[in-house]
Amino acid sequence: MAGGVTIHGIRNCDTMKKARAWLEARGVAHRFRDYKADPPARAEIEGWVRQVGWESLVNRAGTTFRKLPEAERAGLDEARAIALMVAQPSVIKRPVLEAGGALLVGFSPEGYARRFDAAA
């Protein structure tokens, strides 16, 4: 697959563990990037936003987002969402998977199967 496969997230996240296990079980070579050790730069997040929209990237159900003051959560728009994801990468939905120019946000076995079966 051109460009390889990179999965971005947090090592101890249960969803990340499921996604990585799915890839490994199917022999999909990939690179893991931990947001905590190597956070995405603003330009990278902006590129993701252009591909899938900021609404898809913000993990509103996650602990980090829910612990934010109401003033920071209310009225979120693209610019504020990007600034928030840059400042606190833990609010980015996990995993973010880059594969051959495509970007998948979140994990579902069906979504991964569609992506990788189509690429095979």
Secondary structure, 3 states (H helix, E strand, C coil): CCCCEEEEECCCCHHHHHHHHHHHHCCCCCEEEECCCCCCCHHHHHHHHHHHCHHHHECCCCHHHHCCCHHHHCCCCHHHHHHHHHHCHHHECCCEEEECCEEEECCCHHHHHHHHHHHC
